[in-house]
Amino acid sequence: MIPINPGNILPFYNVRGFLRHKLPGTDITPFGIRAANKRLLPFQVFVPSGAGVVTWELINPVNPVGGTGTAMTAGNLVVSQQVGGGFWVSWRATGNLTTQPACGFWEIWLTIDGVLYYSETIQVFEVTGVSVEDWRFKFDNENADKGKVLNQIAYRQYFYPTVWAWDRGVTDREVVREVDGYGNITKSFTRTTARFKVEVADIPDYCLPFFAKCGDNSLVTFSDGTETDLVEMANTEFESRPQGKGLNIGVFTFDAEVESFNGCQENFVLS
């Protein structure tokens, strides 16, 4: 059940039986990771050769044969050649789709030179920009390609939580004091870090590897749909606990406020 596109929130497999809702003991009605109707979720798939003919479509996960489907515009995808060989097929979600799908549950079926790749189920919803449901996490990667995980810099990924809440934060405090032989303080330094927490429900098992290393991204933010309210999440850490079959509750912890004090520094003069 190892995805063919590590480093992506939305996994793809070359065997449909690896999808979460196809595994033994799971419900036939799939759980879908939420995706905005205008842009879905970004994804990148690497193939060692080919990528001459690329198509994609959205398929009903409950009834893939004879069910409803939506043909997507191949021109929305970007095919780029990897230095040293191979090709990347990407949907970067930087603009709106030419064909916007109906709301509901879908699998993305990506065909590259006759070979099919299947995404985990997505639950497409309409973005209004004013609802609490439109809040999202953004993960920006500005680093160069590492081990054919992401093909290039400036790759942004999104995660739309179903339910979230602010959790009780923690405050870390570092204190350094030095004194001379007479007991006089010769050095005084403190650093206080307020770490906030966001708790998120309904995180699928297949998202945990990405979130575990999300702090490696160059920028992590949490904002509403209009980005009027935006929180920059510095030094992000992630932990999770089981919520139910195949789902988890995740907690994102990040530096919200950092204050340093040096007793030897000059006082600020208020004017």
Sequence and secondary structure as in RCSB ss.txt:
>XXXX:A:sequence
MIPINPGNILPFYNVRGFLRHKLPGTDITPFGIRAANKRLLPFQVFVPSGAGVVTWELINPVNPVGGTGTAMTAG
NLVVSQQVGGGFWVSWRATGNLTTQPACGFWEIWLTIDGVLYYSETIQVFEVTGVSVEDWRFKFDNENADKGKVL
NQIAYRQYFYPTVWAWDRGVTDREVVREVDGYGNITKSFTRTTARFKVEVADIPDYCLPFFAKCGDNSLVTFSDG
TETDLVEMANTEFESRPQGKGLNIGVFTFDAEVESFNGCQENFVLS
>XXXX:A:secstr
   SSTT SS EESSGGGSGGGSTTS SS   EEEETTTB  EEEEESS  SSEEEEEE SS TTTS EEE  GG
GSEEEE TTS EEEEE  SS  SS   SEEEEEEEEETTEEEEE  EEEE   SSSGGG EEEEEE S   TTSS
SSSSEEEEE  SSEEEEEEEEEEEEEEEE TTS EEEEEEEEEEEEEEEEEEEEGGGHHHHHTGGGSSEEEEE T
TSSSEEE EEEEEEEEEEETTEEEEEEEEEEEEEEEETTS      
